[in-house]
Amino acid sequence: MNQHTLNPPATIETARLRLRPPVMEDAPSIFERYASDPEVTRFLSWRPHESVEETRAFLRLLLKALQAATFNAWVIEGRTDRRLMGLMSMTIRTARKDDFLSTEEERRYYEVSFGYHLSRSEWGRGFATEAAQAIVQWALDQPRVYRIWTVCDVDNHASARVLEKAGLVREGTLQRWSIHPNISAEPRDFHCYALVR
């Protein structure tokens, strides 16, 4: 269980977006807007959903994880029209993974990692950058967050541009970091992007 003491807001608003907690009633929109789209899921760790029931099962797991406070997630929607666009997730960890060896002082420093996906109809309009910037800004406003980071597949050039526009810098390439099952059954290389202070 994540033992962080930082409390991200339930809702985050930007000029054009509203990030709010997911609910079970989102399942049909999530399925229709992006979860069933092979182009959206191409660089994700899960295959396209074949039914809205599969999306409901995914949401049940997501809501259970949110309730256990293992990470944070928000549905991305239009600020004025409430059009569901995608999902943003964030994990907060203490500075050291081996907390039982850490001092109380070390446990007060945090790193934030995040990820997102956006429906194809919203691509190329700056929404992913706007949502990512909101998460980065929230993290920067927390004095004890020392690192904000994420990864993206080496072939996901659009996501790399989003991360750079959000202020992150490519640190390097993580060889055979993770599997994107819609591309290959083999682990793939990922770029690591971060913002540190």
Phi, psi and omega in degrees: 000140179288123184257026182289160179246003175281141182237096177296152180293150178295324181231137177234130179243141174239188181303319185240352189236157171229122175258120185222163182299141175288152176225161182301329181294348178283346189308309181300319180292319178298314179300311184290319188281322183209330188294335180265000186269116181297334178288320179292318185275359183308315182257027177251168184272006179227156182279159178303141177288139181263349179207160177294334177294324176295322177293321177297319178297318176300315181296322178300316178295318179299312182295325177295317178295322178295320179295326179280356179061035177277338174195181182239149177210148178223141167284137176265124178221163176295138184294322183264318185264355179058027177289122180290128185245328185176204183217140176240136176232155181212139176238136178245128179230154174288165186300329180244138180285329181269073186303331181292342176262349185281150173279164178302321180296316180297327182287353179268001176253144189229156168238146181240128172242152182212164177208167182201162165212151189224142179297148186300326181295344181259358181296149174076012182245007177083004182291319179298317178298317181297318179293316179297318179298324179296318179292315179300316181296318178301314181297318179295332179285350179265111187304332185262005172276118184255347184210132174238127186208165174197174178231158171212149179305142182299337179266000180269075186294325180295317179294322177301318179295320178301313183296320178294319178294332178280359175100002179275155182241138178291122180269330183164189181245130178265109186285134179048051187284316186201169182257134168250097190296342179279351178249313186199152174278351180270146174301141184247162175281143179232146170274141175255127178244141182208160171229123184233162173223000000 
